Amino acid sequence: MNGYYQRVMAVALVAVIGVSAFAQESPGSKENSMEGPTLRFIETNGIRMRIAEMGEGPLVLLIHGFPESWYSWRHQLRGLAKAGYHAVAPDMRGYGKTEAPDDVGDYDIVHLSDDVAGIIDALGEETAVIVGHDWGALVAWNAVLLQPDRYRGLIAMSVPYNGRSEELLTKTWKRNYGENFFYILYFQEPGVAEAEFDANPRGLLSRLYLSPGSPREASAITDPKMSAGGWIGRMGAPKGLPDWLSKEDLDYYVSEFTEAGFRGGINYYRNFDRNWEITPQLDGAKVEVPVLFVAGEKDGVIRGAGVEQLRQGMSKATTDLRDVVIFPGIGHWVQQEVPAETNAAMITFLDGLDE
């Protein structure tokens, strides 16, 4: 066990009690109390955005992915605040109570990066450390590349960055999947995926928010062809919730997506080609701030890659990759599945930024 991981585990032992206590609070019941985060609205990059925040100290921005919200960071808000940081988790553009513009192009990576920089401005700060999970990691990587002077460090979860792709990603996926179903390609046709998900938000979320070994019912759709149907039926219904997600947690997510819908989040995926086309300046560019990468060993995004393989890949696009932390047996929702351990890794990295 290396020294970094020893420090992480030591902090985890201290953090676990506070995380467990926060996890048992009813979602939203203490949104504006001393015990939980404060939720309020700010103006950023021309939109009205809801943020959740806790603590005082250096600013740490927590950027969620799909299909999530500020609530995905409920454990990190408390953990970072207790460690002496000002933790802020927004509902990103198109999610939760934040505005959702109509134009698909308003969800490109430049808009998303400017949204995040605008949070820093709205809070009266010059810089922040940015943390991103899933799509939030893509936003974080690009935000640091596009506006490097605004960030002191980067923590990416689940989605590594090895540099700008050589071709449009949709072209690669179409070549790889052909006529078979792939959710990102399914998302490309406006109106289709959101109609399926808006009609059954609990059906989608309950199938996605699971651990790698969670028991499921048989899938309703077994034909691999895209023409056989949408996404929900391809995933077996859960036989129960994982231990890291309570019924109240799931109910909160469902209520948020029932109100906001899924169109905004899906529009992020509809900009993959546009993002590539409007950022040619990122060809060969490297992230020059300190970086920590965190993921679950069973996260399908990293496809079984180990620490050294991930380190080698990201080293092509970073100059100061401090560490790669992989949690054994853990899946995609890493900051919710192992919150104490994730908080410990984050705090160890944050505390070491000025060393």
C-alpha positions as a Markdown table, in Angstrom:
| # | Residue | x | y | z |
|---|---|---|---|---|
| 1 | Met | 0.0 | 0.0 | 0.0 |
| 2 | Asn | 1.6 | 3.3 | -1.1 |
| 3 | Gly | 1.8 | 6.4 | 1.2 |
| 4 | Tyr | -0.9 | 8.3 | -0.7 |
| 5 | Tyr | -3.4 | 5.5 | -0.2 |
| 6 | Gln | -2.5 | 5.2 | 3.4 |
| 7 | Arg | -3.3 | 8.9 | 3.9 |
| 8 | Val | -6.6 | 8.5 | 2.0 |
| 9 | Met | -7.7 | 5.6 | 4.3 |
| 10 | Ala | -6.7 | 7.4 | 7.4 |
| 11 | Val | -8.9 | 10.4 | 6.4 |
| 12 | Ala | -11.7 | 8.0 | 5.4 |
| 13 | Leu | -11.8 | 6.5 | 8.9 |
| 14 | Val | -12.3 | 10.0 | 10.3 |
| 15 | Ala | -14.9 | 11.0 | 7.7 |
| 16 | Val | -17.1 | 7.9 | 7.7 |
| 17 | Ile | -19.2 | 8.9 | 10.8 |
| 18 | Gly | -20.1 | 12.3 | 9.4 |
| 19 | Val | -21.0 | 10.9 | 6.0 |
| 20 | Ser | -23.2 | 8.2 | 7.5 |
| 21 | Ala | -25.1 | 10.8 | 9.6 |
| 22 | Phe | -25.7 | 13.0 | 6.6 |
| 23 | Ala | -26.8 | 10.1 | 4.4 |
| 24 | Gln | -29.7 | 9.5 | 6.8 |
| 25 | Glu | -31.2 | 12.9 | 6.4 |
| 26 | Ser | -34.4 | 13.1 | 4.3 |
| 27 | Pro | -33.6 | 14.6 | 0.9 |
| 28 | Gly | -34.6 | 18.2 | 0.7 |
| 29 | Ser | -36.0 | 18.3 | 4.3 |
| 30 | Lys | -33.1 | 20.4 | 5.6 |
| 31 | Glu | -32.1 | 22.1 | 2.4 |
| 32 | Asn | -31.7 | 25.5 | 4.1 |
| 33 | Ser | -30.8 | 24.5 | 7.6 |
| 34 | Met | -27.5 | 24.4 | 9.5 |
| 35 | Glu | -27.4 | 20.6 | 9.2 |
| 36 | Gly | -27.6 | 20.4 | 5.4 |
| 37 | Pro | -26.6 | 22.5 | 2.4 |
| 38 | Thr | -28.0 | 25.9 | 1.6 |
| 39 | Leu | -29.8 | 26.0 | -1.8 |
| 40 | Arg | -30.1 | 29.3 | -3.6 |
| 41 | Phe | -30.1 | 30.8 | -7.1 |
| 42 | Ile | -27.3 | 32.7 | -8.9 |
| 43 | Glu | -27.0 | 34.2 | -12.3 |
| 44 | Thr | -24.2 | 32.8 | -14.5 |
| 45 | Asn | -23.5 | 33.1 | -18.2 |
| 46 | Gly | -27.0 | 34.4 | -18.9 |
| 47 | Ile | -29.0 | 31.7 | -17.1 |
| 48 | Arg | -30.5 | 31.3 | -13.6 |
| 49 | Met | -28.8 | 28.4 | -11.8 |
| 50 | Arg | -29.5 | 26.6 | -8.6 |
| 51 | Ile | -26.5 | 25.8 | -6.4 |
| 52 | Ala | -26.1 | 23.9 | -3.1 |
| 53 | Glu | -23.3 | 25.0 | -0.9 |
| 54 | Met | -21.7 | 24.3 | 2.5 |
| 55 | Gly | -18.7 | 25.5 | 4.3 |
| 56 | Glu | -16.2 | 28.2 | 4.2 |
| 57 | Gly | -12.7 | 28.3 | 2.7 |
| 58 | Pro | -11.1 | 27.7 | -0.7 |
| 59 | Leu | -13.8 | 27.1 | -3.3 |
| 60 | Val | -14.4 | 23.6 | -4.7 |
| 61 | Leu | -17.0 | 23.2 | -7.5 |
| 62 | Leu | -18.7 | 19.8 | -7.8 |
| 63 | Ile | -20.1 | 19.2 | -11.3 |
| 64 | His | -22.5 | 16.3 | -11.7 |
| 65 | Gly | -23.1 | 14.0 | -14.7 |
| 66 | Phe | -26.1 | 12.3 | -16.4 |
| 67 | Pro | -28.7 | 11.7 | -15.1 |
| 68 | Glu | -28.0 | 13.4 | -11.8 |
| 69 | Ser | -28.2 | 16.7 | -9.9 |
| 70 | Trp | -26.6 | 18.6 | -7.1 |
| 71 | Tyr | -27.9 | 15.8 | -4.8 |
| 72 | Ser | -25.3 | 13.4 | -6.3 |
| 73 | Trp | -22.7 | 15.3 | -4.1 |
| 74 | Arg | -24.7 | 15.3 | -0.9 |
| 75 | His | -22.0 | 13.4 | 0.9 |
| 76 | Gln | -19.1 | 15.5 | -0.5 |
| 77 | Leu | -20.8 | 18.8 | 0.5 |
| 78 | Arg | -20.7 | 17.8 | 4.1 |
| 79 | Gly | -17.3 | 16.2 | 4.0 |
| 80 | Leu | -15.6 | 19.1 | 2.3 |
| 81 | Ala | -17.2 | 21.7 | 4.5 |
| 82 | Lys | -16.0 | 19.8 | 7.6 |
| 83 | Ala | -12.5 | 19.8 | 6.1 |
| 84 | Gly | -12.4 | 23.6 | 5.7 |
| 85 | Tyr | -13.6 | 24.1 | 2.1 |
| 86 | His | -16.4 | 26.0 | 0.5 |
| 87 | Ala | -18.2 | 23.2 | -1.4 |
| 88 | Val | -20.6 | 24.2 | -4.2 |
| 89 | Ala | -22.7 | 21.8 | -6.3 |
| 90 | Pro | -24.9 | 23.3 | -9.0 |
| 91 | Asp | -27.8 | 21.8 | -10.9 |
| 92 | Met | -26.1 | 22.1 | -14.3 |
| 93 | Arg | -27.7 | 23.7 | -17.3 |
| 94 | Gly | -30.9 | 21.8 | -18.1 |
| 95 | Tyr | -31.1 | 19.9 | -14.8 |
| 96 | Gly | -33.2 | 20.3 | -11.7 |
| 97 | Lys | -34.2 | 23.9 | -10.9 |
| 98 | Thr | -31.6 | 25.5 | -13.3 |
| 99 | Glu | -32.8 | 27.0 | -16.6 |
| 100 | Ala | -33.0 | 24.7 | -19.6 |
| 101 | Pro | -32.5 | 26.7 | -22.9 |
| 102 | Asp | -34.4 | 25.4 | -26.0 |
| 103 | Asp | -31.6 | 25.4 | -28.5 |
| 104 | Val | -29.5 | 22.2 | -28.6 |
| 105 | Gly | -26.4 | 24.3 | -29.4 |
| 106 | Asp | -26.8 | 26.1 | -26.1 |
| 107 | Tyr | -25.5 | 22.9 | -24.4 |
| 108 | Asp | -22.1 | 22.8 | -26.2 |
| 109 | Ile | -18.9 | 22.6 | -24.2 |
| 110 | Val | -18.2 | 26.4 | -24.5 |
| 111 | His | -21.5 | 27.2 | -22.9 |
| 112 | Leu | -21.0 | 24.6 | -20.1 |
| 113 | Ser | -17.5 | 25.8 | -19.4 |
| 114 | Asp | -18.6 | 29.4 | -19.3 |
| 115 | Asp | -21.4 | 28.4 | -16.9 |
| 116 | Val | -18.9 | 27.0 | -14.5 |
| 117 | Ala | -16.6 | 30.0 | -14.7 |
| 118 | Gly | -19.6 | 32.2 | -14.1 |
| 119 | Ile | -20.2 | 30.4 | -10.8 |
| 120 | Ile | -16.8 | 31.4 | -9.7 |
| 121 | Asp | -17.5 | 35.0 | -10.6 |
| 122 | Ala | -21.0 | 34.9 | -8.9 |
| 123 | Leu | -19.4 | 33.8 | -5.7 |
| 124 | Gly | -16.8 | 36.6 | -5.8 |
| 125 | Glu | -13.8 | 34.3 | -6.3 |
| 126 | Glu | -11.0 | 34.4 | -8.8 |
| 127 | Thr | -10.2 | 30.6 | -8.9 |
| 128 | Ala | -11.6 | 27.2 | -7.8 |
| 129 | Val | -10.8 | 23.6 | -7.8 |
| 130 | Ile | -13.1 | 21.8 | -10.1 |
| 131 | Val | -14.5 | 18.3 | -9.5 |
| 132 | Gly | -16.5 | 16.4 | -12.1 |
| 133 | His | -18.2 | 13.0 | -12.4 |
| 134 | Asp | -19.4 | 11.4 | -15.6 |
| 135 | Trp | -20.4 | 14.2 | -17.9 |
| 136 | Gly | -19.3 | 16.6 | -15.2 |
| 137 | Ala | -15.8 | 15.2 | -15.7 |
| 138 | Leu | -15.9 | 16.0 | -19.4 |
| 139 | Val | -17.0 | 19.5 | -18.5 |
| 140 | Ala | -14.2 | 19.8 | -15.9 |
| 141 | Trp | -11.5 | 18.6 | -18.2 |
| 142 | Asn | -12.6 | 21.0 | -20.9 |
| 143 | Ala | -13.2 | 23.9 | -18.5 |
| 144 | Val | -9.6 | 23.7 | -17.3 |
| 145 | Leu | -8.3 | 23.5 | -20.9 |
| 146 | Leu | -10.4 | 26.4 | -22.1 |
| 147 | Gln | -9.9 | 28.7 | -19.1 |
| 148 | Pro | -6.8 | 27.4 | -17.2 |
| 149 | Asp | -6.3 | 30.6 | -15.2 |
| 150 | Arg | -9.6 | 30.0 | -13.3 |
| 151 | Tyr | -8.6 | 26.6 | -11.7 |
| 152 | Arg | -6.2 | 25.6 | -9.1 |
| 153 | Gly | -6.7 | 21.9 | -9.5 |
| 154 | Leu | -8.9 | 19.2 | -11.1 |
| 155 | Ile | -10.5 | 16.0 | -9.7 |
| 156 | Ala | -12.0 | 13.9 | -12.5 |
| 157 | Met | -14.2 | 10.9 | -11.6 |
| 158 | Ser | -15.1 | 8.0 | -13.9 |
| 159 | Val | -14.1 | 9.7 | -17.2 |
| 160 | Pro | -10.4 | 10.0 | -18.0 |
| 161 | Tyr | -9.0 | 12.3 | -20.6 |
| 162 | Asn | -6.2 | 11.2 | -23.0 |
| 163 | Gly | -6.3 | 14.2 | -25.3 |
| 164 | Arg | -8.5 | 15.3 | -28.3 |
| 165 | Ser | -9.8 | 12.5 | -30.4 |
| 166 | Glu | -8.6 | 12.2 | -34.0 |
| 167 | Glu | -12.1 | 12.1 | -35.5 |
| 168 | Leu | -15.7 | 12.8 | -34.6 |
| 169 | Leu | -16.7 | 10.4 | -31.8 |
| 170 | Thr | -20.1 | 9.7 | -33.4 |
| 171 | Lys | -18.3 | 8.5 | -36.5 |
| 172 | Thr | -16.2 | 6.1 | -34.3 |
| 173 | Trp | -19.3 | 4.8 | -32.5 |
| 174 | Lys | -21.3 | 4.3 | -35.7 |
| 175 | Arg | -18.4 | 2.3 | -37.1 |
| 176 | Asn | -18.1 | 0.2 | -33.9 |
| 177 | Tyr | -21.8 | -0.4 | -33.3 |
| 178 | Gly | -23.3 | -0.5 | -36.8 |
| 179 | Glu | -27.0 | -1.2 | -36.5 |
| 180 | Asn | -26.8 | -2.3 | -32.8 |
| 181 | Phe | -28.0 | -0.2 | -29.9 |
| 182 | Phe | -25.7 | 2.3 | -28.2 |
| 183 | Tyr | -27.3 | 4.8 | -25.9 |
| 184 | Ile | -25.3 | 7.8 | -27.0 |
| 185 | Leu | -26.3 | 7.2 | -30.6 |
| 186 | Tyr | -29.9 | 6.6 | -29.5 |
| 187 | Phe | -29.7 | 10.1 | -27.9 |
| 188 | Gln | -28.8 | 11.8 | -31.1 |
| 189 | Glu | -32.3 | 12.1 | -32.6 |
| 190 | Pro | -34.1 | 15.1 | -30.9 |
| 191 | Gly | -37.2 | 14.2 | -29.0 |
| 192 | Val | -36.9 | 10.4 | -29.0 |
| 193 | Ala | -34.9 | 9.5 | -25.9 |
| 194 | Glu | -36.5 | 12.2 | -23.7 |
| 195 | Ala | -40.0 | 11.0 | -24.7 |
| 196 | Glu | -39.1 | 7.6 | -23.4 |
| 197 | Phe | -37.5 | 8.8 | -20.2 |
| 198 | Asp | -40.0 | 11.5 | -19.4 |
| 199 | Ala | -42.8 | 8.9 | -19.5 |
| 200 | Asn | -41.0 | 6.7 | -17.0 |
| 201 | Pro | -38.3 | 8.6 | -15.0 |
| 202 | Arg | -38.4 | 6.0 | -12.1 |
| 203 | Gly | -38.0 | 3.2 | -14.6 |
| 204 | Leu | -34.8 | 4.7 | -16.0 |
| 205 | Leu | -33.2 | 6.0 | -12.8 |
| 206 | Ser | -33.9 | 2.8 | -10.8 |
| 207 | Arg | -32.2 | 0.8 | -13.5 |
| 208 | Leu | -29.2 | 3.1 | -13.7 |
| 209 | Tyr | -28.5 | 3.8 | -10.0 |
| 210 | Leu | -27.3 | 0.3 | -9.2 |
| 211 | Ser | -24.1 | -1.4 | -8.1 |
| 212 | Pro | -22.2 | -3.8 | -10.5 |
| 213 | Gly | -23.6 | -6.9 | -8.7 |
| 214 | Ser | -27.1 | -5.6 | -8.1 |
| 215 | Pro | -29.7 | -8.3 | -8.9 |
| 216 | Arg | -32.1 | -7.6 | -11.8 |
| 217 | Glu | -35.1 | -9.0 | -13.5 |
| 218 | Ala | -34.7 | -10.3 | -17.1 |
| 219 | Ser | -34.5 | -7.6 | -19.8 |
| 220 | Ala | -37.7 | -7.0 | -21.8 |
| 221 | Ile | -35.7 | -6.2 | -25.0 |
| 222 | Thr | -33.0 | -8.7 | -25.9 |
| 223 | Asp | -32.6 | -7.9 | -29.6 |
| 224 | Pro | -29.4 | -5.9 | -29.9 |
| 225 | Lys | -30.6 | -3.9 | -32.9 |
| 226 | Met | -31.3 | -0.2 | -32.4 |
| 227 | Ser | -34.6 | -0.7 | -34.2 |
| 228 | Ala | -35.8 | -3.1 | -31.4 |
| 229 | Gly | -36.6 | -0.3 | -29.0 |
| 230 | Gly | -35.3 | 2.2 | -26.5 |
| 231 | Trp | -33.1 | 2.0 | -23.5 |
| 232 | Ile | -35.2 | 1.2 | -20.4 |
| 233 | Gly | -36.4 | -2.1 | -21.7 |
| 234 | Arg | -32.9 | -3.2 | -22.4 |
| 235 | Met | -32.0 | -2.9 | -18.7 |
| 236 | Gly | -33.5 | -5.4 | -16.3 |
| 237 | Ala | -35.6 | -3.9 | -13.5 |
| 238 | Pro | -33.9 | -3.9 | -10.1 |
| 239 | Lys | -34.9 | -6.5 | -7.5 |
| 240 | Gly | -34.0 | -3.9 | -4.9 |
| 241 | Leu | -32.0 | -0.8 | -4.2 |
| 242 | Pro | -28.3 | -0.9 | -3.5 |
| 243 | Asp | -27.3 | -0.1 | 0.1 |
| 244 | Trp | -25.9 | 3.3 | -0.8 |
| 245 | Leu | -29.3 | 4.5 | -2.3 |
| 246 | Ser | -32.3 | 4.8 | 0.0 |
| 247 | Lys | -35.9 | 5.0 | -1.3 |
| 248 | Glu | -36.0 | 8.6 | -0.2 |
| 249 | Asp | -32.8 | 9.3 | -2.3 |
| 250 | Leu | -34.4 | 7.7 | -5.4 |
| 251 | Asp | -37.7 | 9.6 | -4.8 |
| 252 | Tyr | -35.8 | 12.9 | -4.7 |
| 253 | Tyr | -34.1 | 12.2 | -8.0 |
| 254 | Val | -37.4 | 11.0 | -9.6 |
| 255 | Ser | -39.1 | 14.2 | -8.4 |
| 256 | Glu | -36.4 | 16.4 | -9.9 |
| 257 | Phe | -36.6 | 14.7 | -13.3 |
| 258 | Thr | -40.3 | 14.5 | -13.2 |
| 259 | Glu | -40.3 | 18.3 | -13.0 |
| 260 | Ala | -37.4 | 19.2 | -15.2 |
| 261 | Gly | -37.5 | 16.3 | -17.8 |
| 262 | Phe | -34.5 | 14.7 | -19.5 |
| 263 | Arg | -34.1 | 16.9 | -22.6 |
| 264 | Gly | -31.5 | 19.2 | -21.1 |
| 265 | Gly | -29.2 | 16.4 | -20.0 |
| 266 | Ile | -29.6 | 14.5 | -23.3 |
| 267 | Asn | -28.7 | 17.7 | -25.2 |
| 268 | Tyr | -25.1 | 17.4 | -23.8 |
| 269 | Tyr | -24.7 | 14.2 | -25.8 |
| 270 | Arg | -26.1 | 15.9 | -28.9 |
| 271 | Asn | -23.1 | 18.2 | -28.9 |
| 272 | Phe | -20.3 | 15.7 | -29.1 |
| 273 | Asp | -19.6 | 16.5 | -32.8 |
| 274 | Arg | -20.1 | 20.3 | -32.3 |
| 275 | Asn | -17.7 | 20.2 | -29.3 |
| 276 | Trp | -15.0 | 18.7 | -31.5 |
| 277 | Glu | -15.6 | 21.1 | -34.3 |
| 278 | Ile | -15.5 | 24.3 | -32.2 |
| 279 | Thr | -12.3 | 23.4 | -30.2 |
| 280 | Pro | -9.6 | 22.8 | -32.7 |
| 281 | Gln | -7.2 | 24.8 | -30.4 |
| 282 | Leu | -7.3 | 21.8 | -28.0 |
| 283 | Asp | -5.4 | 19.6 | -30.3 |
| 284 | Gly | -2.2 | 18.8 | -28.4 |
| 285 | Ala | -3.2 | 21.0 | -25.4 |
| 286 | Lys | -2.4 | 19.7 | -22.0 |
| 287 | Val | -4.0 | 20.2 | -18.6 |
| 288 | Glu | -1.3 | 21.9 | -16.5 |
| 289 | Val | -3.0 | 22.1 | -13.1 |
| 290 | Pro | -2.6 | 19.3 | -10.6 |
| 291 | Val | -5.0 | 16.4 | -11.3 |
| 292 | Leu | -6.5 | 13.5 | -9.3 |
| 293 | Phe | -8.5 | 10.7 | -11.0 |
| 294 | Val | -10.9 | 8.6 | -9.1 |
| 295 | Ala | -13.1 | 5.7 | -10.3 |
| 296 | Gly | -14.6 | 2.4 | -9.3 |
| 297 | Glu | -12.9 | -0.7 | -10.5 |
| 298 | Lys | -16.1 | -2.0 | -12.0 |
| 299 | Asp | -17.1 | 1.3 | -13.7 |
| 300 | Gly | -17.9 | 0.4 | -17.3 |
| 301 | Val | -16.4 | 3.7 | -18.5 |
| 302 | Ile | -12.8 | 2.7 | -17.7 |
| 303 | Arg | -13.4 | -0.8 | -19.2 |
| 304 | Gly | -11.3 | -2.7 | -16.8 |
| 305 | Ala | -8.2 | -0.4 | -17.1 |
| 306 | Gly | -5.9 | -0.5 | -14.1 |
| 307 | Val | -4.1 | 2.3 | -12.4 |
| 308 | Glu | -1.0 | 2.2 | -14.6 |
| 309 | Gln | -2.9 | 1.9 | -17.8 |
| 310 | Leu | -5.0 | 4.9 | -16.8 |
| 311 | Arg | -2.0 | 6.8 | -15.7 |
| 312 | Gln | -0.2 | 6.3 | -19.0 |
| 313 | Gly | -3.2 | 7.4 | -21.0 |
| 314 | Met | -3.9 | 10.6 | -19.0 |
| 315 | Ser | -0.2 | 11.4 | -18.8 |
| 316 | Lys | -0.4 | 12.2 | -22.5 |
| 317 | Ala | -2.8 | 15.1 | -21.7 |
| 318 | Thr | -1.6 | 16.2 | -18.3 |
| 319 | Thr | 1.6 | 17.7 | -16.8 |
| 320 | Asp | 0.9 | 17.1 | -13.1 |
| 321 | Leu | -1.2 | 13.9 | -12.6 |
| 322 | Arg | -0.9 | 13.5 | -8.8 |
| 323 | Asp | -2.6 | 10.1 | -8.5 |
| 324 | Val | -5.1 | 7.6 | -9.8 |
| 325 | Val | -7.3 | 6.1 | -7.2 |
| 326 | Ile | -9.4 | 3.0 | -8.1 |
| 327 | Phe | -11.8 | 1.5 | -5.5 |
| 328 | Pro | -12.0 | -2.3 | -5.8 |
| 329 | Gly | -15.5 | -3.7 | -6.6 |
| 330 | Ile | -17.1 | -0.3 | -7.0 |
| 331 | Gly | -19.2 | 0.8 | -10.0 |
| 332 | His | -19.9 | 4.0 | -11.8 |
| 333 | Trp | -21.6 | 6.1 | -9.0 |
| 334 | Val | -18.3 | 6.2 | -7.0 |
| 335 | Gln | -18.9 | 9.3 | -4.9 |
| 336 | Gln | -22.3 | 7.8 | -3.7 |
| 337 | Glu | -21.2 | 4.2 | -3.5 |
| 338 | Val | -18.1 | 4.9 | -1.3 |
| 339 | Pro | -18.6 | 8.4 | 0.0 |
| 340 | Ala | -16.2 | 8.3 | 2.9 |
| 341 | Glu | -13.3 | 6.9 | 0.8 |
| 342 | Thr | -14.1 | 9.3 | -2.0 |
| 343 | Asn | -14.1 | 12.3 | 0.4 |
| 344 | Ala | -10.8 | 11.1 | 1.8 |
| 345 | Ala | -9.1 | 10.9 | -1.6 |
| 346 | Met | -10.4 | 14.4 | -2.4 |
| 347 | Ile | -9.4 | 16.0 | 0.8 |
| 348 | Thr | -5.9 | 14.4 | 0.7 |
| 349 | Phe | -5.5 | 15.9 | -2.8 |
| 350 | Leu | -6.9 | 19.3 | -1.9 |
| 351 | Asp | -4.8 | 19.6 | 1.3 |
| 352 | Gly | -1.7 | 18.9 | -0.8 |
| 353 | Leu | -2.3 | 21.5 | -3.5 |
| 354 | Asp | -0.1 | 24.1 | -1.8 |
| 355 | Glu | 2.7 | 21.7 | -0.8 |
